C-alpha cells in the first residue's frame, strides 16, 4: 500500500513538473524543471527495481541534457535582455 502511494506521488510530481516546464516563459526555468522531472523519472525506475536504467536516466537525462540545454541557452539572447533594450 505504501509503495503505491510513493509511486503515485512520484508520478504526480513528474506530470506537474512537465506541465510547469511547458507553461514557463523562461527557458532556464523550463530546463531546471525538466531536470527535476528527469530525476523523478530515475526515482521511478529505481522504485520499479531497474537501478541500471535509473542510473542511466539520472546521468544522461538530468546531467548531460541539462548541461547541453543550459549551454545552448547561454549562447542565445534571452527575451528579458531584448525587452530591456527596447
N, C-alpha and C positions, 0 to 999 in steps of 0.2 A: 504494500500500500504506500509506504513512504517513498519507494523508488518511483512509483507512478507520479507522485506529486512533484518529485525532483525533475523528472522528465518534462512534465507539464510546465513547470516554472522556467526551465531552460528553453523550451520551445517557444513559449510566450515571449521570453526575452529576446530570442533570435528574431522573431517576427517584428517585435516592436522596434528593435534597433535597425532592422532593414527598412521599415516604413519611415522611421525618423531620418534615416540616411537619405531616402528618396525625397523627403519633404524639405530637407535642409537646403538653404540657398548658398551656403558657404561650402566650398569644395573640401577644405581642410577638415571641417566638422564631419562632413559625409565620409571622408576617408577614415577618420578615427572611429566613427560608428560602424563602418564596415569591418574594421579590425576587431571591434568588440563582438560583432556578430560572428566573425570567424573564430574567435576564442570560445564563444559559446557553442559553436558547432563542434569544435575539437573536444569540448567538455562532453557534449552529447555522444560523440564517437567513443570517448572513454567510458561513459556510462553504459554504452552498448557493448562493452568488452572488446573494443577494437583499438588497443593502445597504439599500435603501429600507425594506423590511419590518423589517430588523434595527434600524434607527434608530427606527422607529415602536414596535417592541416594547420597546426599551430605554427610550424616553422615556415611553411610556404604561404599559406593564406594570410596569417596575421603578421608575419615577419617580412618576407620578401615583397609581397604585393603592396603592402602598406608603404614600405620604403620606396618602391618604384613610383607609386602614386604621389607621394609627398615630393619626391624629386621632380616629377613632371609638373606638379602644381607650382613649385618654386621657380621653374623655368618659364612660366607663363605670367601674364599680367592678371592680377586679381581684380575682380569687379569693384572692390572697395577703393582700390587705387584709382580706377578710372572715374568713379563718381566724385572723388575729391578733386581731381584735376579739372573738371568742367565747371 
